[in-house]
Amino acid sequence: MTSLLTASEVWAAPPGASGAVVRGVSLRLGPGEWVALSGPNGGGKTTLALALAGLRPIRSGRITLDPALGGDGRGPRRLAMILQDPSAQLFTGSVREELAYTARNVGSSEEDAAGEAGRWAARLGLENELDRDPHTLSAGRQQLVLIGAALASSPAILIADESGSHLDPDARERVLGLIRAQVSQGLSVLWLTQSAREIAAADRLIWVGEPAPPPGPAAFVEFRERGAGVARVRVEPRARAEGPLVRTAHPIDFELPSRGVLALLGPNGAGKSVLLASLCGLIETGQVTVEWRAAEGPPPLFVSQYPESQIFEELIRDELLYAARKRGVSPGDAEASALSALERLGLSGGWPLRRSWDLSSGERRMTQVVAGLIAPSRLLALDEPSAGLDPGRSAALSRLIRERSQGGPILVATQDPAWAEGLGAEVIALGEGAEKWLPSLSKKTD
């Protein structure tokens, strides 16, 4: 089979890392082939993808790109890459401009670039957001914009790093269908993912890294006797669409229980992240009111879906303990709790002494979630905590969240109904039509 992209015995590592993360990987990507790349968090998937795209140097081995694709330096490379953090790859002030940006950069005329932008906006359901600043969109909508921008440039090869991790089920199916259609026309795809659905959509799977810890038995916990709630929450509709908002046509009322998990599910852009941030006092929308029944106690704690935006300590150990220590937990107790959680996530040994900036996105996510779990708070809000995690870590994290929720309420935003069900969570559906992809919906409030 002809190979458009070939890697032979590639060794690579993030900048500053003492040892290689990618060790002797070889692969071939042929024309019109869709390859899923998966493996445990921290196993080197992103490092390998960046190396294959020419965005990270390798330590040894060889990567070759078919010269017909521009890999000989005589023209633009017909290879597009979508980075794992969508907010890091947005450059313009409108979705319209963003969709056309890459096409213009590789030499398309203004007319052709604008035409492709409009075509992909229609295919991805972005027509009503063309004039919006992409930085104000939800993570899922941002991923759709970047997928559209990459495809609008008519690449021969697409490398996508967890580009479906924030998509709701409808959006994921739409994207997978569009990718399959492009593959049938000759596009070659390397799709990094932890999603079983996305792996099944590909032609074959390449696994990178050591096997993850087995999920183990999932001890399902139900909270039938939750006791008196700690707060009453009301979300009002808002007629104007400017600024952050929760999209609802009717008032939403729900109780924050004294313990247990509530899960927010709904399509991208419904306002799940906005609601979490509002409840934690980080933004003001004019829609959300909270009546706390206890005047005192540790303030709410928000763990963002963008872990890069919250990490600021050099060492993982200091990052893990920061919030707990600031909230009165002794250093010894905080460290013991953190080490116990890390061990259950398969992150033991010298892991706490690693540098925060050397971590993969999944490892950063686990760092921030563990830091939130061990810190006292009257409400812990977790935004997409399982996004991009391998199945073993996702299951282990679920168990940690369930156990922590016995001591106080946890509000989780997620695009994974099955994972929410495994948490024993009561569900709050946000957004128009959310109920159609929530088969386990136990509490419809919108």
ZAMARGU-4260 file (C-alpha; in steps of 0.2 Angstrom, whole numbers, plus 5000, padded with zeros to 4 digits):
<rodrens>
0) 5000/5000/5000 | 5006/5017/4996 | 5010/5027/5011 | 5007/5046/5013 | 5015/5047/5030
5) 5028/5035/5037 | 5036/5034/5054 | 5050/5022/5057 | 5057/5019/5075 | 5052/5036/5081
10) 5058/5042/5098 | 5052/5058/5104 | 5048/5068/5120 | 5041/5085/5126 | 5053/5099/5127
15) 5064/5098/5143 | 5059/5080/5147 | 5073/5069/5153 | 5067/5053/5144 | 5058/5049/5129
20) 5039/5047/5130 | 5037/5040/5112 | 5049/5025/5111 | 5052/5016/5094 | 5035/5019/5086
25) 5033/5014/5068 | 5017/5017/5058 | 5010/5020/5040 | 4996/5030/5034 | 4989/5027/5017
30) 4978/5037/5005 | 4960/5036/5010 | 4963/5028/5027 | 4956/5032/5044 | 4967/5027/5058
35) 4963/5029/5077 | 4977/5032/5088 | 4973/5028/5107 | 4982/5023/5123 | 4983/5028/5141
40) 4985/5046/5146 | 5003/5051/5146 | 5008/5037/5134 | 5014/5049/5121 | 5000/5051/5109
45) 5001/5070/5108 | 5020/5070/5107 | 5019/5058/5092 | 5005/5067/5083 | 5015/5084/5085
50) 5031/5075/5078 | 5021/5068/5064 | 5015/5085/5059 | 5032/5092/5060 | 5028/5103/5075
55) 5040/5094/5087 | 5057/5087/5084 | 5061/5069/5086 | 5076/5062/5095 | 5079/5047/5084
60) 5070/5038/5070 | 5063/5045/5053 | 5047/5053/5048 | 5043/5055/5029 | 5029/5063/5020
65) 5025/5060/5002 | 5034/5073/4992 | 5018/5076/4982 | 5010/5083/4998 | 5023/5097/4999
70) 5034/5088/5011 | 5049/5093/5001 | 5049/5111/5006 | 5044/5118/4989 | 5026/5122/4993
75) 5013/5122/5007 | 5011/5105/5016 | 4994/5097/5013 | 4994/5092/5031 | 4982/5099/5044
80) 4983/5097/5062 | 4970/5101/5075 | 4977/5103/5093 | 4970/5095/5109 | 4966/5112/5117
85) 4954/5121/5105 | 4956/5138/5113 | 4975/5138/5109 | 4972/5137/5090 | 4959/5151/5088
90) 4967/5166/5079 | 4953/5178/5073 | 4938/5188/5079 | 4924/5179/5070 | 4919/5161/5066
95) 4918/5166/5048 | 4936/5172/5048 | 4942/5157/5058 | 4934/5144/5045 | 4943/5153/5031
100) 4960/5156/5040 | 4969/5140/5036 | 4963/5140/5018 | 4970/5157/5015 | 4986/5153/5023
105) 4989/5138/5011 | 4986/5149/4996 | 4967/5148/4992 | 4960/5164/4984 | 4948/5175/4995
110) 4933/5169/4985 | 4938/5151/4987 | 4942/5152/5005 | 4925/5161/5009 | 4916/5148/4999
115) 4924/5133/5008 | 4921/5142/5025 | 4902/5144/5021 | 4901/5126/5015 | 4909/5119/5031
120) 4899/5131/5042 | 4883/5123/5034 | 4889/5105/5036 | 4894/5108/5054 | 4878/5118/5059
125) 4888/5134/5062 | 4878/5146/5051 | 4870/5155/5065 | 4887/5158/5074 | 4897/5165/5059
130) 4899/5183/5066 | 4902/5177/5084 | 4920/5178/5092 | 4925/5159/5092 | 4934/5162/5109
135) 4916/5165/5117 | 4910/5148/5111 | 4909/5132/5121 | 4923/5120/5120 | 4912/5109/5109
140) 4908/5122/5097 | 4926/5128/5096 | 4930/5110/5091 | 4918/5111/5077 | 4925/5127/5071
145) 4943/5120/5071 | 4937/5104/5062 | 4928/5115/5049 | 4944/5126/5047 | 4955/5111/5044
150) 4944/5103/5031 | 4941/5120/5022 | 4959/5120/5018 | 4957/5103/5008 | 4971/5094/5016
155) 4977/5077/5010 | 4981/5072/5028 | 4971/5077/5044 | 4979/5074/5061 | 4966/5077/5075
160) 4971/5077/5093 | 4955/5073/5104 | 4944/5083/5092 | 4928/5075/5098 | 4932/5075/5117
165) 4920/5090/5120 | 4906/5086/5107 | 4889/5081/5112 | 4882/5065/5104 | 4873/5073/5090
170) 4888/5083/5085 | 4900/5068/5087 | 4889/5058/5075 | 4888/5073/5062 | 4907/5075/5063
175) 4911/5056/5061 | 4899/5055/5046 | 4908/5070/5038 | 4925/5063/5041 | 4920/5046/5034
180) 4913/5055/5018 | 4930/5064/5016 | 4939/5048/5019 | 4929/5040/5005 | 4935/5054/4994
185) 4954/5051/4998 | 4957/5060/5014 | 4969/5051/5026 | 4965/5054/5044 | 4975/5050/5060
190) 4962/5053/5074 | 4968/5053/5092 | 4954/5048/5104 | 4949/5039/5120 | 4931/5037/5113
195) 4925/5019/5109 | 4913/5026/5097 | 4926/5036/5088 | 4938/5021/5088 | 4924/5010/5080
200) 4922/5023/5066 | 4940/5021/5061 | 4947/5008/5049 | 4960/5002/5061 | 4968/5006/5078
205) 4986/5010/5084 | 4989/5009/5102 | 5003/5019/5110 | 5010/5017/5127 | 5009/5004/5141
210) 4992/4997/5145 | 4981/5007/5157 | 4976/5000/5174 | 4960/4989/5172 | 4944/4997/5176
215) 4940/4985/5190 | 4923/4983/5198 | 4912/4998/5197 | 4904/5000/5214 | 4888/5008/5210
220) 4882/5020/5223 | 4864/5027/5225 | 4860/5041/5236 | 4842/5038/5240 | 4843/5047/5257
225) 4852/5063/5253 | 4845/5073/5268 | 4841/5092/5267 | 4848/5101/5252 | 4862/5114/5255
230) 4855/5126/5242 | 4841/5130/5230 | 4846/5136/5213 | 4835/5145/5200 | 4840/5149/5182
235) 4830/5162/5173 | 4828/5163/5154 | 4836/5178/5146 | 4830/5186/5130 | 4846/5194/5125
240) 4860/5182/5118 | 4875/5193/5121 | 4888/5187/5134 | 4889/5171/5143 | 4872/5163/5146
245) 4862/5147/5150 | 4851/5143/5135 | 4834/5139/5142 | 4816/5145/5137 | 4809/5141/5154
250) 4815/5144/5172 | 4825/5129/5179 | 4824/5125/5198 | 4834/5112/5207 | 4841/5108/5224
255) 4859/5105/5228 | 4859/5090/5239 | 4869/5088/5255 | 4878/5074/5246 | 4879/5065/5230
260) 4882/5070/5211 | 4871/5080/5200 | 4876/5079/5181 | 4873/5093/5168 | 4870/5086/5151
265) 4865/5094/5135 | 4871/5100/5118 | 4887/5110/5115 | 4883/5128/5118 | 4869/5125/5130
270) 4877/5134/5145 | 4884/5120/5156 | 4900/5128/5159 | 4892/5145/5162 | 4880/5137/5175
275) 4895/5129/5184 | 4905/5145/5184 | 4890/5156/5190 | 4887/5144/5204 | 4905/5146/5210
280) 4904/5165/5209 | 4916/5167/5194 | 4904/5175/5182 | 4888/5185/5183 | 4875/5182/5170
285) 4859/5189/5178 | 4851/5172/5176 | 4857/5162/5191 | 4852/5164/5209 | 4858/5153/5223
290) 4850/5152/5241 | 4863/5144/5252 | 4855/5137/5268 | 4871/5138/5278 | 4879/5155/5279
295) 4897/5149/5282 | 4908/5135/5275 | 4922/5134/5262 | 4917/5143/5246 | 4913/5133/5230
300) 4927/5126/5220 | 4927/5126/5201 | 4938/5114/5190 | 4938/5120/5172 | 4937/5110/5157
305) 4953/5119/5152 | 4966/5113/5165 | 4980/5123/5156 | 4971/5139/5162 | 4971/5134/5181
310) 4989/5126/5183 | 5002/5139/5189 | 5014/5129/5200 | 5030/5122/5194 | 5029/5105/5202
315) 5013/5094/5202 | 5015/5091/5220 | 5013/5110/5224 | 4998/5111/5211 | 4989/5096/5219
320) 4990/5103/5237 | 4988/5122/5234 | 4969/5123/5236 | 4968/5111/5250 | 4981/5120/5260
325) 4974/5137/5257 | 4957/5130/5264 | 4965/5124/5280 | 4970/5106/5277 | 4987/5102/5285
330) 5001/5099/5272 | 5003/5081/5279 | 4984/5076/5277 | 4983/5085/5260 | 4998/5076/5253
335) 4992/5059/5260 | 4975/5062/5251 | 4983/5067/5235 | 4995/5052/5234 | 4981/5040/5238
340) 4970/5047/5224 | 4985/5047/5212 | 4989/5029/5216 | 4971/5024/5212 | 4973/5033/5195
345) 4989/5023/5191 | 5000/5039/5194 | 5011/5034/5208 | 5030/5033/5211 | 5039/5050/5207
350) 5024/5057/5198 | 5021/5072/5210 | 5039/5078/5207 | 5037/5080/5189 | 5035/5097/5181
355) 5017/5103/5178 | 5022/5109/5160 | 5028/5092/5155 | 5011/5083/5157 | 4999/5078/5144
360) 4982/5086/5143 | 4974/5071/5151 | 4987/5071/5165 | 4984/5090/5168 | 4966/5086/5169
365) 4968/5073/5182 | 4980/5084/5192 | 4966/5098/5193 | 4952/5086/5197 | 4962/5077/5211
370) 4967/5095/5218 | 4948/5099/5218 | 4943/5082/5226 | 4955/5084/5241 | 4950/5102/5245
375) 4936/5107/5256 | 4921/5116/5247 | 4903/5118/5250 | 4901/5113/5231 | 4913/5105/5219
380) 4910/5109/5201 | 4919/5099/5188 | 4918/5104/5170 | 4921/5089/5158 | 4932/5080/5171
385) 4933/5064/5160 | 4936/5072/5143 | 4950/5063/5135 | 4954/5051/5148 | 4958/5033/5144
390) 4945/5020/5150 | 4954/5014/5165 | 4957/5032/5172 | 4940/5037/5168 | 4933/5023/5178
395) 4945/5026/5192 | 4940/5044/5192 | 4922/5040/5193 | 4925/5030/5209 | 4934/5044/5217
400) 4921/5056/5213 | 4907/5045/5220 | 4916/5043/5236 | 4920/5061/5238 | 4902/5066/5235
405) 4897/5056/5250 | 4904/5071/5260 | 4896/5085/5250 | 4888/5089/5233 | 4897/5088/5217
410) 4890/5096/5201 | 4897/5088/5185 | 4896/5094/5167 | 4898/5080/5154 | 4894/5074/5137
415) 4895/5056/5142 | 4877/5050/5148 | 4884/5033/5152 | 4898/5040/5162 | 4885/5051/5172
420) 4874/5036/5175 | 4889/5026/5182 | 4892/5041/5194 | 4874/5037/5201 | 4870/5055/5196
425) 4854/5064/5195 | 4853/5072/5178 | 4849/5090/5174 | 4846/5092/5155 | 4850/5109/5147
430) 4847/5115/5130 | 4834/5112/5117 | 4831/5094/5113 | 4843/5087/5126 | 4832/5073/5131
435) 4833/5064/5114 | 4851/5059/5118 | 4849/5056/5137 | 4843/5038/5137 | 4846/5037/5156
440) 4837/5054/5160 | 4831/5053/5178 | 4826/5071/5181 | 4821/5082/5166 | 4820/5101/5171
445) 4821/5109/5155
</rodrens>
